[in-house]
Amino acid sequence: MSLLAGTAIVKHFGGIKALDGVEITIEEGAIVGLVGPNGSGKSTLINVLSGFYPADAGQAAFDGVDLLELGPHQIAAEGLARTFQIPRPFGTMTVLENVALSYMFGQRRHSLADARSAAGEWLGFTGLGEVADSPIDQLTLHQLKFLELARALATEPRLLLLDEVLAGLNPTEVDESIQMIKRIHARGVTLVIVEHLVRVVTALSTTLTVLDQGLVIAEGEPDAVIRQPEVVRAYLGSKWANA
């Protein structure tokens, strides 16, 4: 069953065609790896689907609702959440307050007491319980990345868009993050993962979608897609193409 279906999505920045008629389908329960070279349109697509950028044309139906007609807060209320490449917490709030705020403005409205309780649970789930009362400037990059996950999860999403959530982490932290993403998926959350690390994409994805120059050039089972000549040339480079 398709949870999200995007049709002919277009986004231009002046004369640059960041998205040039993207077609994408996300099945409920899937983990979709969204990959491609730098500048291929991956983050732009995440920004359009989450309402951060307005689309110039196209449609994106999320469980029958056209996302492209909604603002970011309305999209979050429909059950779609996202993380940012660069974490964007509220710097004047504690870790727990950041997550509690997300919980209060997710799909349902909650009291402050309920929000604090739920925030504590999500911080425990993401391994941040010990820093719940800490100010943001005391967190490591790894902790900030997991805080992004906790804030997004607190909105109780059905679909979670992860935009390079592993960027800047060391190999051990990447492995921990992979296990975290698996636990999130096990809770019934459909996932889209923008990621450059091939081993992460192949370890997690049930479907691979490849963007190049604002277009989807391949989509399907990861091991098969990653071997397609056009994908090798666009995403992996000449070294792999000549191997």
C-alpha positions as CSV (number, residue, x, y, z in Angstrom):
1,M,0.0,0.0,0.0
2,S,1.4,3.4,-1.0
3,L,1.8,5.8,1.9
4,L,3.1,8.6,-0.2
5,A,3.0,9.1,-4.0
6,G,4.8,12.1,-5.5
7,T,4.1,13.0,-9.1
8,A,5.9,15.5,-11.4
9,I,7.4,17.4,-8.5
10,V,9.3,20.5,-9.7
11,K,11.4,22.9,-7.7
12,H,13.6,25.5,-9.4
13,F,16.0,28.0,-7.8
14,G,16.4,30.7,-10.5
15,G,17.7,28.8,-13.5
16,I,18.7,25.7,-11.5
17,K,16.4,22.8,-11.8
18,A,16.8,21.2,-8.4
19,L,13.8,18.9,-9.0
20,D,12.7,18.4,-12.6
21,G,9.6,16.3,-12.4
22,V,10.3,13.8,-9.7
23,E,8.2,10.7,-9.4
24,I,8.4,8.7,-6.2
25,T,6.4,6.1,-4.4
26,I,6.9,5.1,-0.7
27,E,5.2,2.0,0.4
28,E,3.9,1.8,4.0
29,G,6.4,-0.1,6.1
30,A,9.3,0.4,3.8
31,I,12.8,1.8,4.4
32,V,13.6,3.8,1.3
33,G,17.2,4.8,0.7
34,L,17.3,8.1,-1.2
35,V,20.7,8.5,-2.8
36,G,22.6,10.3,-5.5
37,P,25.5,12.6,-6.2
38,N,25.8,16.0,-4.5
39,G,23.4,18.4,-6.0
40,S,21.1,15.7,-7.3
41,G,18.0,17.0,-5.4
42,K,17.8,14.7,-2.4
43,S,17.6,17.3,0.4
44,T,15.5,19.6,-1.8
45,L,13.0,16.7,-2.2
46,I,12.9,16.2,1.6
47,N,12.4,20.0,2.1
48,V,9.5,20.1,-0.4
49,L,7.8,17.0,1.1
50,S,8.1,18.4,4.6
51,G,6.8,21.9,3.6
52,F,10.1,23.6,4.2
53,Y,10.2,24.7,0.5
54,P,7.1,25.3,-1.6
55,A,7.0,23.2,-4.8
56,D,6.7,25.0,-8.2
57,A,4.6,22.2,-9.6
58,G,3.5,18.6,-9.0
59,Q,1.6,16.6,-6.3
60,A,2.5,14.6,-3.3
61,A,-0.3,12.6,-1.8
62,F,0.3,11.4,1.7
63,D,-2.4,8.9,2.6
64,G,-4.7,10.9,0.3
65,V,-3.7,14.3,1.5
66,D,-1.8,16.7,-0.9
67,L,1.2,17.7,1.1
68,L,2.2,20.5,-1.3
69,E,-0.9,22.5,-0.3
70,L,0.1,22.4,3.4
71,G,2.5,24.2,5.7
72,P,5.2,22.4,7.8
73,H,3.1,22.4,11.0
74,Q,0.1,20.9,9.1
75,I,2.3,18.3,7.5
76,A,3.6,17.3,10.9
77,A,0.1,17.0,12.1
78,E,-0.7,14.6,9.3
79,G,2.0,12.3,10.5
80,L,5.1,13.2,8.5
81,A,8.3,14.3,10.3
82,R,11.8,15.0,9.2
83,T,15.3,15.7,10.6
84,F,17.8,18.2,9.3
85,Q,21.3,17.7,8.1
86,I,22.5,20.3,10.7
87,P,20.6,19.8,14.0
88,R,18.2,22.7,14.7
89,P,17.3,22.5,18.4
90,F,16.0,25.4,20.4
91,G,19.2,26.6,22.1
92,T,17.6,28.3,25.1
93,M,15.7,25.1,26.1
94,T,17.0,21.9,27.8
95,V,17.2,18.6,25.9
96,L,13.9,17.4,27.5
97,E,12.1,20.7,26.8
98,N,13.1,20.4,23.1
99,V,11.4,17.0,22.8
100,A,8.4,18.0,24.9
101,L,7.7,20.9,22.6
102,S,7.7,18.6,19.6
103,Y,5.3,16.2,21.4
104,M,2.9,19.0,22.1
105,F,2.7,20.0,18.5
106,G,2.6,16.6,16.8
107,Q,-0.5,14.8,15.5
108,R,-2.4,15.4,18.8
109,R,-2.5,18.1,21.4
110,H,-1.2,17.2,24.8
111,S,-0.7,18.8,28.2
112,L,2.7,20.0,29.4
113,A,2.8,17.3,32.0
114,D,2.1,14.6,29.4
115,A,4.6,16.1,27.1
116,R,7.4,16.0,29.7
117,S,6.6,12.4,30.5
118,A,6.6,11.4,26.8
119,A,9.8,13.4,26.2
120,G,11.5,11.4,28.9
121,E,10.4,8.2,27.3
122,W,11.7,9.3,23.9
123,L,15.0,10.4,25.4
124,G,15.3,7.0,27.0
125,F,14.6,5.3,23.7
126,T,17.4,7.3,21.9
127,G,19.9,6.9,24.8
128,L,19.7,10.6,25.9
129,G,18.0,10.1,29.2
130,E,21.1,11.1,31.2
131,V,21.3,14.5,29.5
132,A,17.6,15.3,29.7
133,D,18.2,18.4,31.8
134,S,21.3,19.5,30.0
135,P,21.5,22.7,27.9
136,I,22.0,22.2,24.2
137,D,25.5,23.6,24.1
138,Q,26.8,20.7,26.2
139,L,25.8,18.0,23.7
140,T,28.2,16.3,21.3
141,L,27.4,16.0,17.6
142,H,26.3,12.4,18.2
143,Q,23.9,13.5,20.9
144,L,22.6,16.3,18.8
145,K,21.9,13.9,16.0
146,F,20.0,11.6,18.3
147,L,18.1,14.6,19.7
148,E,17.0,15.3,16.2
149,L,15.6,11.8,16.1
150,A,13.9,12.1,19.5
151,R,12.2,15.4,18.5
152,A,11.0,13.9,15.2
153,L,9.7,10.8,16.9
154,A,7.9,12.8,19.6
155,T,5.5,14.0,16.9
156,E,4.4,10.4,16.5
157,P,5.0,10.2,12.7
158,R,3.9,7.5,10.3
159,L,6.6,8.6,7.9
160,L,10.0,9.9,9.0
161,L,12.4,11.6,6.6
162,L,16.0,11.3,7.7
163,D,18.3,13.8,6.0
164,E,21.9,12.7,6.4
165,V,21.4,11.9,10.0
166,L,24.7,10.0,10.1
167,A,26.8,12.8,8.6
168,G,29.9,13.6,10.7
169,L,29.7,10.5,12.9
170,N,32.6,8.1,13.4
171,P,32.2,4.4,12.4
172,T,31.2,3.3,15.9
173,E,28.6,6.1,16.1
174,V,27.3,5.1,12.6
175,D,26.9,1.5,13.8
176,E,24.9,2.7,16.8
177,S,22.8,4.9,14.6
178,I,22.0,2.0,12.3
179,Q,20.7,0.0,15.2
180,M,18.7,3.0,16.3
181,I,17.1,3.3,12.9
182,K,16.2,-0.4,12.9
183,R,14.5,0.1,16.3
184,I,12.5,3.0,15.0
185,H,11.4,1.0,12.0
186,A,10.4,-1.9,14.3
187,R,7.9,0.5,15.9
188,G,6.0,0.7,12.7
189,V,7.5,3.9,11.3
190,T,8.0,4.1,7.5
191,L,11.4,5.7,6.7
192,V,13.2,7.6,4.0
193,I,16.9,7.9,4.5
194,V,19.2,10.3,2.6
195,E,22.7,9.0,3.0
196,H,26.0,8.9,1.2
197,L,27.5,5.8,2.9
198,V,26.8,2.8,0.7
199,R,27.1,0.3,3.5
200,V,24.4,2.1,5.5
201,V,22.1,2.2,2.5
202,T,22.5,-1.4,1.7
203,A,22.2,-2.4,5.4
204,L,19.0,-0.6,6.0
205,S,17.0,-0.1,2.8
206,T,14.2,-2.3,1.5
207,T,14.0,0.0,-1.6
208,L,16.6,2.2,-3.2
209,T,15.6,5.4,-5.1
210,V,18.4,7.2,-7.0
211,L,18.3,10.9,-8.0
212,D,20.5,12.6,-10.5
213,Q,20.1,16.2,-11.8
214,G,16.6,16.5,-10.3
215,L,15.2,13.2,-11.7
216,V,14.7,9.7,-10.5
217,I,17.0,7.5,-12.6
218,A,16.4,4.2,-10.8
219,E,14.2,2.6,-8.2
220,G,13.9,-0.9,-6.8
221,E,15.6,-3.6,-4.8
222,P,18.9,-2.1,-3.4
223,D,21.4,-4.8,-4.6
224,A,20.0,-4.7,-8.1
225,V,19.7,-0.9,-8.3
226,I,23.2,-0.2,-7.1
227,R,24.6,-2.3,-9.9
228,Q,22.8,-0.6,-12.8
229,P,25.3,1.1,-15.1
230,E,23.6,4.5,-15.0
231,V,23.6,4.4,-11.1
232,V,27.2,3.4,-11.0
233,R,28.2,6.3,-13.3
234,A,26.0,8.9,-11.5
235,Y,26.4,7.8,-7.9
236,L,29.5,5.7,-7.4
237,G,31.8,7.2,-10.0
238,S,34.2,6.1,-12.7
239,K,36.2,3.9,-10.3
240,W,33.2,1.6,-9.9
241,A,32.1,2.0,-13.5
242,N,35.5,0.6,-14.7
243,A,35.7,-2.1,-12.1
